[in-house]
């Protein structure tokens, strides 16, 4: 009897996802995606914009 060497689709999908994630992480680390995963929030809060609860 010959045994099957079939690889499960779930295992193949996990391996593919891991390879893609590692590649994206490496590209981000090397600066290829410089700024793609960072966001600067520029905001100004003035005294009249602040709402406070007063009794």
Secondary structure, 3 states (H helix, E strand, C coil): CCCCCCCCHHHHHHHHHHHHHHHHHHHHHHCCCCCCCCCCCCCCCCHHHCCCCCC
